[in-house]
Each structure stands twice: as structure tokens, then as C-alpha cells.
Amino acid sequence: MKTALVAAACGFAVLATASRAQVPANIAERVRAAGQAMDPTIGQLYAPMFPKEAWAGVIIRRDLPYGSDPLQRLDVFAPEHAAGKKLPVLLFVHGGGFTRGDKHGAFYPDNITLWAAKNGMIGVNIDYRLAPKDPWPAGVKDLASAIAWTHAHIARYGGDPNRIVLFGHSAGANHVADYAAHPEVRGAEASSVRGVIMLSPAYSTAPGGRPNPYYGQDADLGSAAGQITRLTASPYPLFYAYAEFDPKPMKATATALIEGLCQTKSRCPKSVELKDSNHFSEGMAVGTPDQQLTGPLLRWIKALPAKG
């Protein structure tokens, strides 16, 4: 675990040192055997752990348009009897290497927004335009539009329009990080965002890499170094999580971003390494008894200031 080394160098706050005991033995064994291989089948091992009545008590509205493109759609998950309340909102952005993926996909089939609704929040899932047809800044602009829609409409579902927390996984984590890092893509909706959660994003940590299908030829846009500079200037609290067996680009990004951000003490993200987890199991574990991520994450969300 490299957390100790980074902590010693930068003094960043690690919310949880994940225990291997929290991961079921059969999943931990599969993860360790697969190593850093991108094996999505491991994530599916969590499926039997979801409660049989997981949907009970949750009202779902699907495919609400936040723009004119067919991919500009979102879902809302709200606890029953939330109407009239002002619950915090968790807005989730799926991954897929910028070129694929779906808010109702196989790797996290509604479990993250369902977890939000079961824990006193309103969950929002979004789809967004994909590269290479729609490269930078289409994805992050779609996120801005989805936040604006949420700010305008979420009160009718019981959500607080001024307490929106962004949560992205993989390429989705890049999108939420980019939203936090690039003031030029933000509009009036930006004041409603209270925090940003990054789960295993990937930025380039070495010069001369191949063009990215989303960021294109602009090396700075997709670089960890550029992102450290921009996130250091960002106004939002940050939470960073990554898997012990994430692929090398995600592990390198985690080390670079956490170390770089923690050079400025006030910008140091709350961080956790998820033991015996891979790039797919880390998201599928949300909503199961494996609370390596959700335990510290829920505490962090609850501690966020209600107003900026």
C-alpha cells in the first residue's frame, strides 16, 4: 500500500485504511489472482450481496432530458416521502473510457444512486455525449448542463438544489474533476456544488503519450501535472478513492494527484485505497456490506458545509 509513503511525504488525510476482512473471501481471492487486469466479471461477484428488496422505499424517474441530444438524459432516485424535504443530492457520472458506458450499465446497475437514496440523499445518474464523436469539452459541458437541470428541478423530488455532490468513476471521475478544475466550463450552477468525489480517474503522468480520444492532442488537458495546478485553484472539497488493483494508469494518477494536491495543505483530498478491489469491483461494492468506500464517503458527505 503506497498510502503510507504518500502520507509521510505530504501529510494528507486518509479517512480509512481499508481492511481485507471487509471484502468477501471469494472476491478478494479473485481480485488478487487477476491483479491489475481489467476484469469486469469480478465486479459481478457482488451482485448476490445486494438486498432482495433493495428497491423498496425508493421512487425512480428515468430518462429525464437535460438537453436535446439523445444521450443527455438522467435518472432521479428519491426516498419515498422525500417530497418537501431538502436532502443533499449525489450526482453520479459513469465511466467507459470516454467512448462508451451507460448510467444503467452492467458495471454499476443503479447501485450507486440507489445507495444514495437509501442513505438520506437524492441520487441522480447521467448519460452524456461520448468521444470520438463529441470530444473535449462535450462531456464536462454536459455535466454542467446536468447540474443546472438538477439545481432547477431537484426540489420537486425532495432534493436541496444548493447541496449537490459530484461523484464520478473512471472516465466519469475525469469529468467531475475537469468540472472542478476548469472555471471556464462552469456557469451559474457552480455555486450549488458542495464537493467532488473522484473514484479512479486516469490522467497522463508521462509526456509523449498517445492522443486521448476525448482530450485529443492537447497534452496539458489530459495531464496529471496540469490537473494538479487546476485542482489546487478549485474551490471544491475533494474526495479521492482508488483500488489496490487498479490498472497502472489509475494507480499512477492516484499517486501523482494526491501527492501534488497535498503540496498545498488546504487542497489535500480525503483519500482511501480500497484493498482487495479492482477497477470494477470498487464501484459494484457500493450498497453491499463491503463499506470500504461507502463508510468514509458517507461521513465525508455529511461533513460538507451546507453552503459554500
N, C-alpha and C positions, 0 to 999 in steps of 0.2 A: 504494500500500500504506500503510495507516494505522498499521501496526505501529510504524514508527519514531517517529511522533508520540506514540503512547501510551507507548512505551518511554522517550522523553525525559521525558515528564511524570511517569512512575511508576517507572521503573527495573525493569519486570518482565522476567522471563527468557523470551526467545524461543528455543526449542530449535532451530528450523530456519527459515531464510529460504528458502522453497520455490523451487526452480529451475524455470523454464518448461521446461527441457530434460527434466525428469522426466515430463512429460505428453506422450503421443504427439501428433505434429503435427496429425493429423486431428481429435483430440479437442479440443486447445487451440483450433483454428480454430473448431470448432462452438461451444465454450463462449463464446469472445469474441464471436461473431456473435449468440448468443442473449442475451448479457448476463445480467441478473438474472431473466429469465423462468424460471418453474418448468417446465423441460423435462426430463421423466424419460427421454426417448429418448437423451439424451446419455450417461447412465449406462450404458445398454445397449451402448454402443460398447466398453466394457471387456470384454464377455463373451468375445470371441475371445482375450483375453490370459490367461485362466485356463489353467493346465496341463491337458492332456488327461487325465492320471492324477491329478487333484487329490484324489480321494477315497482313493487308495491309502494304506494305513497308518493309516486313521482309523476308529474304531468309533463308530457313531451310534446313540443311543437316542432315539426320537421320542415326543412327546406324553405325557410322564410327568405325571401330575396333581400339582399342588402345592396344590390347593384343590378345592372341589366344583363351581364354575362351569365350564361347557364351555370358557371362554376361559382358565381357569387351568391352562395346560399349558406344558411346557417340553421342550426337546431338550438332549441332552448329546453333545458331540463330544470324544472322547478318543483320544489316540495309542494305537496298538497297543502292548502290553506296558507300559501305564501302571499296571496293577494293582499295588498295593503301594507305589507311589511317593507323593510328596506334592507334586504340581505345583500352581502357582498357578492360580486359576480366573478366567476372564474371563466375566462375566455381561452379555449384550447385551440391550438394550431397544430395540425397533423404534420408528420414528416413524409418522406418519399423521395429524397434526393433532388428536390425542386421540380422533378419531371413527372411525378405520379403520386398516388396516395389519395385517401378519401377520409372524410370525417367519420364515416361509418365503416371503416375498413377492418380488415382481419386482424391487424396488429393491436388495435385498441378499439374494440367494438362498443363504443359508448361508455366504457367503464370509467373513464376519467370524468366526464360530465355527470354521470350517474353518481360517482363518488362525491362530487361537489354538492349535488342536490341532497345526498344523504348526510351531509355534514354542514348543513345550515347555510348553503350558498345557492346561487343560481348558476347552473352550468351552461355555457354556450360553446358549441362546436362550429368551426367554419371550414368551408372549402374555399379555394382561391385559385386564380389563374396560374397555369403551370408553364415552365420553360420546356423546350426552347421557343415555343410559340410566343410566350409572354415573358421575356427576361426582365432583369432588374429595370425599374423598381416596381414591377407589376405586383409581386407578392406582398411587399410591405405596404404598398398603396392600398391593396385590397384589405389588409389588416386594419389600416387606418379607417377605411370605409366601414368595416365591420364594427370597429369600436364606436364610430359615430352613430351607427344604427343602434347599437346596444345602449349608448347614452340616451338616445332619443326615445327608445321603446321599452327598455327593460323594466321600468316601473310598473307597467301593467301586469308583469309576471311576478312582482314582488321583489324585484332587484333594486339596489341602490345605484342610480346612474352615475354617481360620483365615487364609487368604490369598485373599480374594475381592475382585476389582476390578470395579467397575460401569462400564459403557460404554453410553451412550445417544446416539441420533441424532435430531435434530429434536424432536418431542414426547417421544420416549424420553429425550432429553437433559434435558428438563424434569423427567421423572420421577426420574432419578437425582440431579439437582440438588436436587429437592424432598426426596428421601430424606436427602441430606446436610444440608439446611437446616432440617428440621423434626424436632427431637428427639421430639416428641410422637407421631410415627408409627413410631418405631424401638422395637424390643424387644431381647431378649437377643441376637438375631442380629447386632446392630450392631457388636459387638466383632470380628466376623470380617471386616469390610470394611476393606480397606487403602488404597483410593484410588477416585477418581471421575473419569471421563472424560466430558466434555461436547462433543459434536460438533453445533454449530449449533442450540442451543436458541433459543426466542423468548419474551421477556417484554416487557411493555408498557413503553415508555420515555417515554410521554406520558400525562398524565391525560385522563380523559374518553373513553376508547376504548369500543368496543362490548363487551358482556358476552362473556366467553370460554365456549365450550361445555363446558369442563371446570372452569375456576375460577369460572364464574358471575359474580355481581355483586360479589364481593369483589375490589376493585381492588388491594389490597395483596398478595394471594396470587399474582396473576399479574404483579406489577410487578418491574421490574429493581431499583428502589430497595429494595423490601422484601427481595428476594433477596440483594442485596449485604450488607445488615445480617445476614441469617440465615447466609449462607455464610461471612461473616467470623468468626462464632462457631462454625462447624462444625469438628469435629476431623479431617476427612479431607483428605489431599493432593489437589490439583485439577489436572487437565489440560484445557486448553480449545483446541479447533480449530474453524475456520470457513473457508468457501470465499470466494475472492476475489469470486465472482459469486453469493454467497448473496442471496436477496431482502432488501429493505431492513429488515424487522423483525429478521432474524437478524444482519445487519451492525450495526444499531443496538444490539442486545443485546450483541454481542461487545464493541463499544467501551465500552458502559456497565459491563458486568460486569468486564471486565479492568481498566479504569481504577479502578472503585470498589473492587475487591478489593485492588488494588495500593496503595491508600492505607495498608493495613496490610501491611508488607513480608512478614511471615511467612505471609500468606494469599494471596500473589500466585501465580496459577496458571502452570504451564508452558504456553506458548502457541505456536500456529503458525497462520499464514494460508496456506491452500492455493491457490497460484497456478493460474490457468487451470482452476479447478474450479468446479462449481456445486453446488446443494443435493443433487443426486442422484449426480453423478459422484464426489463426495468419499467416499461410502460404498462405491460399486461398485469403486473403485480398490483397496480392501483385498484383499490377496492377489495383486495383479498387480505387475509391475516398477515401477509408479508408487509409490514409497515415501515420498512427501512426508509422509504421515501416519504410516505404519506404522514408518518408520525411527526418528523421535524417540519415537514412542509405545512401541515395544518397549524402547528404552533407559530410558524413564521407568518402565515397569512393573518392569523388572529392578532398578531402583534403589530401589524402595519397600521400606521396612523389613518384615521378615517378621512382626514383632509390633508392635502399637501402643504 
